[in-house]
Each structure stands twice: as structure tokens, then as C-alpha cells.
Amino acid sequence: MKEKKIEYTADDIQALEGRAHVRLRPQMYFEKVYAEKSLDRLPLEVACHAFDEVMDKNCSYIKITLFSDYFSLEYDAGMSLKAIHRNDTMTHAEMIMTTIAACRNYKKHLSVGDEFCELGITAINAASEWCKLLTYSNGQKGEFLFKEGKTETRSITKSDENKNYTKLTVKPDATIFPNLTINPETLQQKIDVIREKLHGFNIQLHIKS
């Protein structure tokens, strides 16, 4: 039986705000994920902020680790923990994680947004059961827990560690991606393509049982 194609209009998009719309209409955001019948592209699209820093030589490696039903991403560049506005508590890091198209629109290098930010961190965060962000930037440490794309907890403290570092841990929501997983072999193929584009940049893939 031929599957009926779902059509969406501008009115559908305008009726709901970011996170809720991603969860209600995931086919609009993750068309290629469903077409490929795998989650292989998610770890690399979560890395779009890292790729932006690579272009400025602020990031020297990306480490992707696959677990049974979630993945993590680590790299040596921090997300800004500065508030967006003087009287606002939302940081740039939190905006990237929770505001649709923010990670794409705030790229320092537009080419990175075009090539590595098709889905966007916000959409992936919204389509996750939970997501954790740990980042060190300019003497501050930020820890965030998101559930279904919404900030659940946040902690920003002073750090004596002189480092810039980010770790994202993402558990895709099985109710949105039923029976879809990450295939290490095809993910490695995607990594090899990007590594070639970035002239041998150090992207590591690790698998945990």
C-alpha cells in the first residue's frame, strides 16, 4: 500500500512555536532522516557549532561516541555563556539549543550554516527525549538539561579551568524516530566525506556497548 504523502502549509507552520511544531510535524524537519531510515546524520548536524569554530581554527578535534540509544559529541571550543541582552538570563548557548534557526542564523561563517546546519541543533534537541549540554567558555562553566527541547535545569558558574570545551549528549526520542538507529558504518562514511572537505580534520568515532 502506497504511503500517503503529508502536505503542510504556511498556516501549519505559523500555528505552533518552534519546539512544539518540531514534535508535532517532525516529517517537515527530518525528511532525509526518514528517507534514509537511519539517524546517521544527527551527530554531524549537532556538530555545526563546532564546524563554525573549526573555520576560525578555534577547534582542533571532534569526538563522537555512540551508545546503545544515545550519542555524545565533544570538541575543544566553548559555546558563549554571555546573556543575549543585558536584562535577559538566556545565554547564547541556550538560544542555540532552543530557538529554531538560531544556530544557523548566528553562524560566523554562512557557508557552515549552508553545508552543516540543514537540521539545526534546536530541531534535533526538540526531537530528543533529553539532551545535556556541558560547556566551558571564557572562565565560565555552563550545564544545561533539556527535555523535549525545553530547558529543564541550568547552572552557570565561574570556572578556574582555563579551557574551552563542549560536550553534547543527545537521546533521540523513539516515539518520533521509531525503529531508527545510527549505523556506525554509514556514519563513518559521512565522517570521511567531511574529513576530506576539511582537509583531514580530526573527527573521531567511538562505539560503546
C-alpha positions as CSV (number, residue, x, y, z in Angstrom):
1,M,0.0,0.0,0.0
2,K,1.4,3.4,-1.0
3,E,2.1,5.7,1.9
4,K,0.1,8.9,1.7
5,K,2.4,12.0,1.5
6,I,1.7,14.5,4.2
7,E,1.5,18.1,3.0
8,Y,1.9,21.2,5.2
9,T,1.1,24.8,4.6
10,A,2.4,28.1,5.9
11,D,-0.6,28.2,8.2
12,D,0.5,24.9,9.8
13,I,4.0,26.3,10.5
14,Q,2.7,29.6,11.9
15,A,0.2,27.9,14.2
16,L,2.8,26.5,16.6
17,E,6.0,27.7,18.0
18,G,9.4,26.1,17.4
19,R,9.8,23.2,19.8
20,A,6.1,22.1,19.7
21,H,6.0,22.3,15.9
22,V,9.1,20.1,15.5
23,R,7.5,17.4,17.7
24,L,4.1,17.6,16.0
25,R,5.4,17.8,12.4
26,P,8.8,16.0,12.5
27,Q,8.4,15.0,8.9
28,M,8.9,18.6,7.9
29,Y,12.2,18.9,9.7
30,F,13.7,15.4,9.3
31,E,12.6,14.4,5.8
32,K,16.1,13.0,4.9
33,V,16.3,11.1,8.2
34,Y,13.1,9.3,7.4
35,A,14.1,8.8,3.8
36,E,17.5,7.3,4.8
37,K,15.7,5.2,7.6
38,S,18.6,6.0,10.0
39,L,19.8,8.6,12.4
40,D,23.3,8.8,11.0
41,R,23.1,12.5,10.1
42,L,22.2,13.7,13.6
43,P,25.6,13.6,15.3
44,L,27.2,15.5,12.5
45,E,24.5,18.2,12.4
46,V,24.7,18.6,16.1
47,A,28.4,19.5,15.4
48,C,27.5,22.5,13.3
49,H,28.7,25.0,16.1
50,A,32.0,23.0,16.2
51,F,32.4,23.3,12.5
52,D,31.9,27.1,12.7
53,E,34.8,27.2,15.2
54,V,36.9,25.0,13.0
55,M,36.8,27.7,10.3
56,D,38.5,30.1,12.8
57,K,40.9,27.4,13.9
58,N,39.4,27.5,17.4
59,C,38.5,23.8,17.3
60,S,41.1,21.1,16.7
61,Y,39.0,17.9,17.1
62,I,35.5,16.4,17.3
63,K,34.8,13.2,19.1
64,I,31.6,11.3,18.5
65,T,30.7,8.5,20.8
66,L,27.8,6.1,20.1
67,F,26.0,4.3,22.9
68,S,23.1,1.9,22.7
69,D,20.3,4.5,22.3
70,Y,22.0,7.9,22.6
71,F,25.2,9.6,21.4
72,S,27.6,12.3,22.6
73,L,29.7,14.9,20.9
74,E,32.8,16.5,22.3
75,Y,35.1,19.2,21.0
76,D,37.6,21.8,22.2
77,A,35.6,25.0,21.7
78,G,33.0,26.6,24.1
79,M,29.6,28.0,23.5
80,S,29.2,31.5,24.7
81,L,27.6,31.8,28.1
82,K,27.0,35.6,27.8
83,A,23.4,36.8,28.1
84,I,21.8,37.8,24.8
85,H,20.6,41.0,26.3
86,R,21.6,43.0,29.3
87,N,18.4,42.2,31.3
88,D,17.9,38.7,29.9
89,T,19.0,35.5,31.5
90,M,19.1,33.5,28.3
91,T,22.6,32.8,27.1
92,H,23.8,32.5,23.5
93,A,24.4,28.8,24.2
94,E,20.8,28.3,25.4
95,M,19.4,30.2,22.4
96,I,21.3,28.0,20.0
97,M,19.8,25.0,21.7
98,T,16.2,26.2,22.0
99,T,15.4,28.7,19.3
100,I,14.6,27.5,15.8
101,A,17.2,28.5,13.2
102,A,19.3,30.3,15.8
103,C,22.4,28.1,15.3
104,R,22.2,28.7,11.6
105,N,21.4,32.4,11.7
106,Y,24.2,33.2,14.2
107,K,26.9,31.4,12.3
108,K,30.1,33.4,11.9
109,H,30.6,31.6,8.6
110,L,27.5,31.4,6.4
111,S,29.0,28.5,4.4
112,V,28.9,26.4,7.6
113,G,25.2,27.2,8.0
114,D,24.5,26.2,4.4
115,E,26.5,23.0,4.5
116,F,26.4,21.6,8.1
117,C,23.2,23.1,9.6
118,E,20.4,21.7,7.5
119,L,18.5,20.4,10.5
120,G,19.9,22.7,13.2
121,I,20.7,21.8,16.9
122,T,17.4,23.2,18.0
123,A,15.3,20.8,15.9
124,I,17.4,17.9,17.0
125,N,17.1,19.0,20.6
126,A,13.3,19.3,20.3
127,A,13.1,15.8,18.8
128,S,15.1,14.3,21.6
129,E,13.8,12.7,24.8
130,W,16.6,14.6,26.6
131,C,19.8,16.4,25.8
132,K,22.6,17.6,28.1
133,L,25.0,20.4,27.4
134,L,28.2,21.0,29.2
135,T,30.3,23.9,28.0
136,Y,33.3,25.9,29.2
137,S,33.8,29.4,27.8
138,N,35.8,32.4,28.9
139,G,36.2,31.3,32.6
140,Q,32.6,30.1,32.9
141,K,31.1,26.6,33.1
142,G,27.6,26.0,31.9
143,E,25.5,22.9,32.5
144,F,22.0,22.5,30.9
145,L,19.5,19.7,30.8
146,F,16.8,19.9,28.1
147,K,13.7,17.7,27.8
148,E,11.9,17.6,24.5
149,G,13.8,20.7,23.6
150,K,12.8,22.7,26.7
151,T,15.3,23.9,29.3
152,E,14.7,21.8,32.4
153,T,17.7,22.9,34.5
154,R,20.6,25.3,34.0
155,S,23.7,26.2,36.0
156,I,26.3,28.8,35.1
157,T,29.3,29.1,37.5
158,K,32.7,30.6,37.5
159,S,35.4,28.1,36.4
160,D,39.1,28.1,37.3
161,E,39.8,25.7,34.5
162,N,41.3,27.7,31.6
163,K,39.7,25.8,28.8
164,N,37.2,26.0,26.1
165,Y,35.2,22.7,25.7
166,T,31.7,21.5,24.8
167,K,30.0,18.2,25.3
168,L,26.5,17.5,24.0
169,T,24.8,14.2,24.9
170,V,21.6,13.5,22.9
171,K,19.0,10.8,23.3
172,P,16.7,10.9,20.2
173,D,13.1,10.4,21.0
174,A,12.0,6.8,20.0
175,T,8.4,8.0,19.7
176,I,9.5,10.4,16.9
177,F,12.0,8.1,15.3
178,P,10.5,4.6,15.8
179,N,12.9,1.8,14.9
180,L,15.6,4.2,13.6
181,T,19.1,3.9,14.9
182,I,22.6,5.1,14.0
183,N,24.6,2.8,11.7
184,P,28.3,3.2,12.6
185,E,29.5,2.1,9.2
186,T,27.4,4.7,7.2
187,L,28.1,7.3,9.8
188,Q,31.8,6.7,9.3
189,Q,31.3,7.2,5.6
190,K,29.7,10.5,6.2
191,I,32.6,11.4,8.6
192,D,35.1,10.5,5.9
193,V,33.4,12.8,3.4
194,I,33.5,15.7,5.8
195,R,37.1,15.0,6.8
196,E,38.1,15.2,3.2
197,K,36.2,18.5,2.8
198,L,38.0,19.9,5.9
199,H,41.5,18.7,4.7
200,G,41.9,15.8,7.1
201,F,40.4,17.4,10.2
202,N,40.4,15.2,13.2
203,I,36.9,13.7,13.6
204,Q,36.9,10.5,15.8
205,L,34.1,7.9,16.1
206,H,33.9,5.7,19.1
207,I,31.4,3.0,19.9
208,K,30.4,2.0,23.4
209,S,28.4,-1.2,24.1
